[in-house]
Amino acid sequence: MTFPAQAARLQSWRLSPTQTQLEFFTDDGVQPTAQLLSNPTRLVIDMPGVTFGRPQVTESYNGAIRAIRVGQFAPGTTRMVVEYAPGYTIDPNQVQFQPRAANQWSVQLPNPQISGVINPSPVTPSPVTPPPISSTPPATNARAFLQSLQATGDGFFLRSTGGAPEIRSLRSGDRRQMIFDFYGATISPNLSPRDLPVNLNGVSRAQITQFSPDVVRVTLTLSEQSPNWQASVSPSGGLIILPQTIGASPGQPVSQTAIVQSVELDANRQLVIRGNQALNYSAGWDRPSGAYRILIRSARTDLRTIQLPANSPLLRAQVRQEGNDVAVLIIPASGNQIGAIVQSSPQQLTVPFTRSGLFPVTPPPITPQPVTPRPTPPPVPRPIPSGRQVVILDPGHGGPDPGAVGIGGIQEKEIVLDVSRRVRDILERSNVQVVMTRNADIDLDLQPRVDIAERARATIFVSIHANAISMSRPDINGVETYYFQSGLELAQTIHRNILAGTGAPDRRVRSARFYVLRRTSMPSVLLELGFVTGRDDARRLSDTTFRQRMAESIARGILEYLGRRS
């Protein structure tokens, strides 16, 4: 169950003269992720599915922001690093991502604060002979061939082929070297350079040597203030070396290794992950495998398989060691969706599952209640005759990605999920089978949304979003509908019904190359219900009565379109 990764390309970026807003543009839709690193403060923005196509670029600035670095962090992932001058820090809760379009993002940067910690000048350490990390090498049949070592936007990437090596690491007693031994690995004769001078997060040099016939050693020369670094196997291939990030679970030292003791379904059909100490994790959809990936950092396990009963909410489940981390990969069975992960105790993670209504039993025909929004809309089309009409409703964003955030703090992900549920209820009363790509506040990448539609052999695909622009333009309001190739008639039909049913300003039907429109084989549209930054739209989208009118209008357009096909 693997799916090809489709790469977009980063086209440009720009930082405002006041250093309070960063914008970047790609030639296709992208869903960025971000993290904040310390010592010095760096905002790291990763763009999965995006290629950079050239060597790393560094732009230097005066002021609190010292530089922006852009490079190919790993195959299929471009990394942008906003580095602040020594002594400055920012509040990560005030960093706001706002999509102006699927391929155009604006990042609102908070005002930096003086942290009171200034990095000392780099110190050139005297050469030291590092001790062996372990006198007992691990047993491994894997053979990895390391072909290149390169500095990325915020760490190092080792391109490799073959198996995944066993990784062990050590920091020297004077804290001026970080040593990584890769067991079961060999350096390619063509690897060059093997001694890489850098100026990266307190690292002044990276060296790679064939320490023994079966062990490759990478040595980082550090300043004493540099954080510890960690190496792991990249999910997209190769090996990555990164500084350990802030944000470990309270009370868990970053150097401590947790043991994942069990991963099993409990009596309530929830997946429970238990460790011997606090678990520090991240989660999201993994594009290469098409599975939901829970990554437990600084952890080890001997587990490999998960026993699944006959009525399991999971189709597949796997546990694997990825360098210094443990990954749990799960694929939900038909009719199930993954809920928000609950850390019920520092040592336990619980993953709930909800029924998504995939291919629900068709209820008896129920005559819809008459709808009388202002202005008066066209009549609701008759119920669809018996037959397999499957509509995919795709509420945009979700989980840690709020989408656009507008006036009064309203969030796109909440608006579109509420409207999508209302559309589903109306369609199901008219004998239409509905599949929602998400029916809870969960994170979902673009490719899994497409995969759900393809596996369901859907009749149509409707992605529902809310728009945004600068908060300084509250005068911009209205609905937009996008299509690609076969979706024109569907787009025109739904758009016309929205205008008639809500009275919203018309910002036209347009053609666009959004990922979910290009990659789905059925007629597909993407609806922008209004601007959360618009004075009128924000007020309307916050009103549940208006959301119901919007849902009725969308459902009316879908039913009209399906009625022509029956």
C-alpha positions in Angstrom: 0.0 0.0 0.0 2.5 2.6 -1.2 1.7 5.6 -3.3 4.0 7.7 -5.5 5.1 11.0 -4.1 4.3 13.9 -6.4 6.8 16.8 -6.1 6.1 20.4 -6.4 8.8 23.0 -6.8 9.6 26.0 -4.6 9.6 29.1 -6.8 10.3 32.1 -4.5 10.1 33.6 -1.1 10.4 37.0 0.5 10.7 38.6 3.9 9.0 41.9 4.6 11.2 44.9 5.3 9.9 45.0 8.9 10.8 41.3 9.3 7.3 40.5 10.5 6.0 38.5 7.5 7.5 35.7 5.4 5.9 34.6 2.1 6.8 31.6 -0.1 5.4 30.4 -3.4 5.3 26.9 -5.0 4.1 25.8 -8.4 1.7 23.4 -6.8 -0.2 23.0 -3.6 1.8 22.3 -0.4 1.0 21.7 3.3 4.0 23.0 5.3 4.9 21.9 8.8 7.0 23.9 11.3 9.0 23.5 14.5 11.0 25.9 16.7 14.6 25.0 17.6 16.9 26.7 20.2 20.5 27.8 20.6 20.2 29.9 18.4 16.5 30.4 17.9 15.4 29.0 14.5 12.0 28.6 12.9 12.2 25.5 10.7 9.6 25.2 8.0 9.4 21.9 6.1 7.6 21.6 2.8 6.8 17.9 2.1 6.5 16.9 -1.6 8.5 20.0 -2.7 11.9 20.0 -4.5 14.3 22.9 -4.4 16.4 21.8 -7.4 19.6 23.8 -6.6 22.3 24.1 -3.9 21.4 25.6 -0.5 20.8 29.3 -0.6 21.5 31.6 2.4 20.2 35.2 2.6 21.7 37.4 5.3 19.8 40.3 7.0 20.3 43.0 9.6 18.1 43.0 12.6 16.7 40.3 14.8 16.5 37.9 11.9 20.1 37.0 10.9 19.5 34.8 7.9 17.1 32.6 5.9 18.5 29.3 4.6 16.7 27.2 2.0 17.8 23.8 0.9 16.8 20.2 0.0 16.5 18.7 3.5 15.7 15.2 2.2 14.4 13.8 -1.1 11.0 15.3 -1.6 11.2 17.7 1.3 12.5 21.3 1.1 13.4 23.0 4.3 13.4 26.8 5.0 15.1 28.0 8.2 14.6 31.5 9.7 17.5 32.0 12.0 17.4 34.8 14.7 20.4 36.6 15.9 22.0 35.4 19.2 20.1 36.4 22.2 16.7 36.6 20.5 13.8 34.3 20.9 10.1 34.1 19.8 6.9 32.7 21.1 6.0 29.7 18.9 2.3 30.1 19.8 2.3 33.5 18.0 3.6 32.1 14.7 0.7 32.1 12.3 0.5 30.3 8.9 -2.1 31.7 6.5 -2.6 30.1 3.1 -3.5 32.8 0.5 -3.8 29.9 -2.0 -2.8 26.2 -1.9 0.6 27.2 -3.4 1.0 30.6 -1.6 1.6 30.8 2.1 2.1 33.8 4.4 3.8 33.3 7.8 3.2 36.0 10.4 6.3 36.3 12.6 5.9 37.5 16.2 8.1 40.3 17.6 11.3 38.7 18.9 12.2 39.0 22.6 15.6 39.3 24.2 16.3 36.0 25.8 19.3 37.1 27.8 21.4 34.3 26.4 24.2 35.2 24.0 26.2 32.5 22.3 29.9 32.9 22.8 32.3 33.2 19.8 33.0 29.9 18.1 35.9 28.0 19.7 38.2 25.9 17.5 38.9 22.8 19.6 42.1 21.0 19.6 42.0 17.6 17.9 40.9 14.8 20.1 40.9 11.0 19.6 37.4 9.9 20.3 36.8 6.8 22.3 35.0 3.8 20.7 31.3 4.1 21.3 30.8 0.4 22.0 33.2 -2.5 22.3 30.4 -4.9 21.3 29.0 -4.2 17.8 25.4 -5.0 17.2 24.4 -8.1 15.1 23.2 -6.9 11.7 22.8 -8.4 8.3 22.0 -5.0 6.7 24.5 -3.4 4.4 24.2 0.3 3.7 26.3 2.2 1.2 26.7 5.9 2.0 27.1 7.9 -1.2 27.1 11.5 -0.1 27.2 13.8 3.0 25.7 17.2 2.6 24.7 20.1 4.8 20.9 20.9 4.6 18.9 23.8 5.8 19.2 22.7 9.4 21.3 19.6 9.7 23.0 16.9 7.6 21.7 14.3 5.1 23.5 11.1 4.1 22.3 9.7 0.9 22.4 5.9 1.0 21.3 2.7 -0.7 20.8 -0.8 0.7 19.7 -1.6 4.2 19.2 0.6 7.3 22.3 0.6 9.5 22.3 0.3 13.3 23.1 3.7 14.8 25.0 4.5 18.0 26.0 8.0 19.2 28.2 9.6 21.8 29.2 13.1 22.9 32.8 13.5 24.0 33.5 14.5 27.6 34.6 18.0 26.7 31.3 18.4 24.7 33.3 19.4 21.6 32.5 16.4 19.4 29.4 14.5 18.6 30.2 11.0 17.2 27.8 8.7 15.2 28.7 5.1 14.3 26.7 3.4 11.6 27.1 -0.3 11.9 26.7 -2.4 8.7 27.7 0.5 6.5 30.3 1.3 3.9 31.4 4.5 2.3 31.2 4.7 -1.5 34.6 5.2 -3.1 33.1 8.2 -4.9 31.9 10.0 -1.8 33.4 13.6 -1.6 34.0 15.7 0.3 34.8 13.6 3.4 35.8 16.6 5.5 33.1 19.3 5.3 33.7 22.7 6.8 30.3 24.2 7.9 28.9 27.0 10.1 25.7 25.4 11.2 24.0 25.5 14.7 27.3 25.4 16.5 28.9 22.9 14.2 32.2 23.9 12.5 33.1 20.7 10.8 31.6 17.4 9.7 33.9 14.4 8.9 33.0 11.0 7.6 35.4 8.0 7.8 35.4 4.3 7.4 36.1 3.6 11.1 36.3 -0.2 10.5 35.3 -2.5 7.7 31.7 -2.6 9.0 31.4 0.8 10.7 31.1 4.3 9.2 31.8 7.1 11.6 30.5 10.7 11.3 32.2 13.2 13.6 30.7 16.7 14.2 33.0 19.3 15.7 30.9 21.5 18.0 30.9 24.5 20.3 30.3 23.6 23.9 26.9 25.3 23.8 25.6 23.4 20.8 22.8 21.0 21.7 23.1 17.3 21.4 22.5 15.9 17.9 20.7 12.7 16.9 20.8 10.5 13.8 17.9 8.5 12.4 16.7 6.8 9.2 14.7 9.1 7.0 11.2 7.7 6.0 11.9 8.9 2.5 15.3 7.1 2.3 18.8 8.0 3.5 20.0 9.1 7.0 19.4 12.5 8.7 21.4 14.1 11.5 19.6 16.9 13.4 19.9 18.9 16.6 17.6 17.6 19.3 14.6 19.9 19.4 12.9 21.7 22.3 9.6 20.3 23.3 10.3 17.0 24.9 7.7 15.7 27.3 8.0 17.3 30.8 10.4 15.5 33.0 12.1 13.5 30.2 15.7 14.4 29.5 16.4 14.5 25.8 19.3 12.1 26.2 17.2 9.4 27.8 15.9 6.5 25.7 12.4 5.2 26.3 11.4 1.6 25.7 8.2 1.0 23.8 6.9 -2.1 25.7 3.5 -2.8 24.1 1.3 -1.6 21.2 -2.1 -3.3 21.2 -5.9 -2.8 20.8 -7.8 -2.6 24.1 -11.4 -3.7 24.8 -12.7 -0.4 23.5 -11.1 -0.8 20.1 -8.5 1.8 20.9 -4.8 1.5 20.0 -2.7 1.8 23.2 1.0 2.4 23.1 2.9 2.0 26.5 6.4 2.8 27.4 8.6 2.5 30.5 8.9 6.3 30.8 7.5 9.5 29.3 6.9 9.2 25.5 7.8 12.2 23.3 5.9 11.8 20.0 4.7 13.4 16.8 2.1 12.1 14.4 0.7 12.6 10.9 0.0 10.9 7.6 3.1 9.5 5.9 3.0 10.2 2.2 5.4 7.4 1.0 3.6 4.6 2.8 0.0 6.0 2.8 -0.2 5.1 6.5 -0.8 7.2 9.6 2.7 7.4 11.3 3.2 7.9 15.1 6.9 8.6 15.7 8.1 8.2 19.2 11.4 10.0 19.6 14.5 8.8 21.4 13.0 5.3 21.9 13.7 1.6 21.2 11.6 -1.5 20.9 11.7 -5.2 20.0 8.1 -5.2 18.7 7.4 -5.7 15.0 3.8 -6.8 14.6 0.5 -6.0 16.2 -2.1 -8.7 16.6 -5.4 -7.5 15.0 -8.8 -9.2 15.8 -11.3 -10.0 13.0 -13.4 -6.8 13.8 -10.3 -4.6 14.1 -10.7 -0.9 13.1 -7.3 -1.3 11.5 -6.5 -2.8 8.2 -2.7 -3.0 8.8 -0.4 -2.1 11.7 3.4 -2.2 12.0 6.0 -1.2 14.5 9.6 -0.5 13.4 12.8 1.0 14.6 13.9 4.1 12.7 17.3 5.0 13.9 16.9 6.4 17.4 13.1 6.5 17.1 10.2 4.1 17.0 7.6 4.4 14.3 4.0 2.9 14.6 2.4 2.8 11.2 -1.4 2.2 11.0 -3.9 2.1 8.1 -7.6 2.3 9.2 -10.1 -0.3 7.9 -13.0 0.8 5.7 -15.5 2.9 7.7 -13.0 4.0 10.4 -11.2 7.2 11.0 -8.3 8.0 13.4 -9.2 10.3 16.2 -7.0 12.7 18.1 -4.2 11.0 20.1 -4.6 11.2 23.9 -1.6 11.1 26.2 -3.5 9.8 29.2 -0.3 9.5 31.2 3.4 10.4 30.3 4.0 6.7 29.6 0.9 5.9 27.5 -0.6 7.1 24.2 -4.2 6.2 23.2 -5.4 6.4 19.6 -9.2 6.3 19.3 -11.1 5.4 16.2 -14.5 6.6 15.0 -16.9 5.3 12.4 -16.6 7.5 9.3 -19.8 6.4 7.6 -17.9 4.9 4.7 -20.5 3.2 2.4 -23.3 3.6 5.0 -26.5 1.6 4.8 -28.9 3.6 2.6 -31.7 4.8 4.8 -35.4 4.8 3.6 -36.2 7.9 1.5 -37.1 10.9 3.6 -38.5 14.0 2.1 -36.2 16.9 3.0 -37.6 19.7 5.0 -38.3 22.8 2.8 -35.5 25.3 2.9 -36.3 29.0 2.6 -33.1 31.0 2.8 -32.9 34.6 1.7 -32.8 35.2 -1.2 -35.1 32.4 -2.3 -33.1 29.6 -3.8 -34.1 27.2 -6.6 -36.2 24.2 -5.5 -34.3 21.2 -4.0 -33.9 18.5 -6.7 -35.7 15.3 -6.2 -34.0 12.4 -4.3 -31.5 10.5 -6.4 -33.0 7.1 -7.6 -31.5 3.9 -6.2 -28.0 3.4 -7.4 -24.4 3.8 -6.3 -23.8 7.5 -6.2 -20.8 8.2 -3.9 -19.9 11.7 -2.9 -16.6 12.5 -1.2 -16.7 15.5 1.1 -13.2 16.7 1.9 -13.1 19.2 4.8 -9.7 21.0 4.4 -6.9 21.1 7.0 -7.4 19.6 10.5 -5.5 18.6 13.6 -2.5 20.8 14.3 -3.1 22.6 11.0 -5.9 25.2 11.6 -5.9 26.4 8.0 -6.7 30.1 7.7 -7.2 32.0 10.9 -9.3 35.1 10.7 -11.2 37.9 12.5 -12.0 37.0 16.1 -9.7 33.9 15.8 -12.1 31.9 13.7 -10.4 28.9 12.2 -10.9 27.4 8.8 -10.7 23.8 9.9 -13.6 24.2 12.3 -15.8 26.0 9.8 -15.4 23.6 7.0 -15.8 20.5 9.1 -19.1 21.8 10.5 -20.4 22.7 7.0 -19.3 19.4 5.6 -21.2 17.4 8.2 -24.3 19.4 7.5 -23.9 18.7 3.7 -23.5 15.0 4.5 -26.7 14.9 6.5 -28.7 16.5 3.7 -27.2 14.2 1.0 -27.8 11.0 3.0 -31.5 12.0 3.5 -31.6 12.0 -0.4 -30.2 8.5 -0.7 -26.7 9.6 -1.6 -23.8 7.7 -0.1 -21.3 10.1 1.5 -17.6 9.5 2.5 -15.9 12.2 4.5 -12.1 12.3 4.3 -12.1 13.4 7.9 -15.0 13.5 10.4 -12.9 14.7 13.3 -10.2 17.3 14.1 -7.3 15.2 12.7 -4.3 15.8 10.5 -4.6 14.5 7.0 -2.1 15.0 4.2 -3.2 15.6 0.5 -2.4 12.2 -1.0 -4.5 10.2 1.6 -7.5 12.4 0.7 -7.1 11.5 -3.0 -6.6 7.8 -2.0 -9.9 7.7 -0.1 -11.7 9.0 -3.1 -10.1 6.5 -5.5 -10.7 3.5 -3.2 -14.3 4.5 -2.9 -14.7 4.8 -6.7 -16.4 8.1 -6.0 -18.9 9.8 -8.4 -17.6 13.3 -7.5 -15.1 14.9 -5.1 -15.9 18.1 -3.2 -13.2 19.8 -1.2 -14.4 22.5 1.2 -12.3 25.4 2.4 -12.4 29.0 3.6 -10.3 31.7 2.1 -8.0 34.3 3.7 -6.0 37.4 2.8 -4.3 40.1 4.9 -6.1 41.3 8.0 -5.6 44.7 6.5 -8.1 43.9 3.7 -11.5 43.3 5.5 -13.2 44.6 2.4 -12.5 41.5 0.4 -15.4 39.0 0.7 -17.1 36.4 -1.4 -17.1 32.8 -2.6 -14.8 31.2 -5.2 -15.1 27.7 -6.8 -12.2 25.9 -8.4 -12.1 23.0 -10.9 -9.7 21.1 -13.1 -10.6 19.6 -16.4 -13.7 17.4 -15.9 -15.0 19.4 -12.9 -16.3 22.5 -14.8 -20.0 21.5 -14.9 -20.0 20.4 -11.3 -18.2 23.7 -10.2 -20.7 25.9 -12.1 -23.7 24.0 -10.7 -22.6 24.2 -7.1 -21.4 27.8 -7.4 -24.7 29.0 -8.9 -26.6 27.4 -6.0 -24.4 28.9 -3.4 -24.9 32.4 -4.8 -28.7 31.9 -5.0 -28.9 30.3 -1.5 -26.7 32.7 0.5 -26.5 35.9 -1.4 -22.7 35.9 -1.0 -20.6 38.1 -3.3 -19.5 36.3 -6.5 -15.7 35.8 -7.0 -16.3 33.5 -10.0 -15.6 29.9 -11.0 -11.9 29.4 -11.9 -9.6 26.7 -13.1 -6.7 25.7 -10.8 -4.2 22.9 -10.5 -4.7 22.1 -6.8 -3.3 18.8 -5.9 -6.6 17.1 -4.9 -8.2 18.3 -8.2 -5.4 17.1 -10.4 -4.9 13.7 -8.7 -8.5 12.6 -8.5 -10.0 10.8 -11.5 -13.6 11.8 -11.0 -15.1 15.3 -11.5 -13.7 17.4 -8.6 -14.1 20.9 -7.2 -12.6 23.0 -4.4 -15.0 25.4 -2.7 -13.8 28.6 -0.9 -16.9 29.5 1.2 -15.7 33.0 2.0 -12.8 35.0 3.6 -12.2 34.5 7.3 -10.3 37.8 7.1 -13.3 39.5 5.4 -15.5 41.8 7.6 -18.8 40.4 6.2 -17.7 36.8 5.5 -16.1 36.3 9.0 -19.4 37.4 10.6 -21.4 35.1 8.4 -19.2 32.1 8.7 -19.3 32.4 12.5 -23.1 32.1 12.4 -24.5 28.6 12.6 -27.6 29.7 10.7 -25.6 30.9 7.8 -23.5 27.7 7.8 -26.7 25.7 7.5 -27.8 27.8 4.5 -24.4 27.3 3.0 -24.6 23.6 3.5 -28.1 23.4 2.0 -26.9 25.4 -1.0 -23.9 23.1 -1.6 -26.1 20.0 -1.2 -28.6 21.4 -3.6 -25.9 21.9 -6.2 -24.6 18.4 -5.7 -28.1 16.9 -6.0 -28.8 18.9 -9.1 -25.6 17.7 -10.8 -26.2 14.0 -9.8 -29.8 14.2 -11.0 -28.5 15.0 -14.5 -26.4 11.8 -14.4 -29.1 9.5 -13.2 
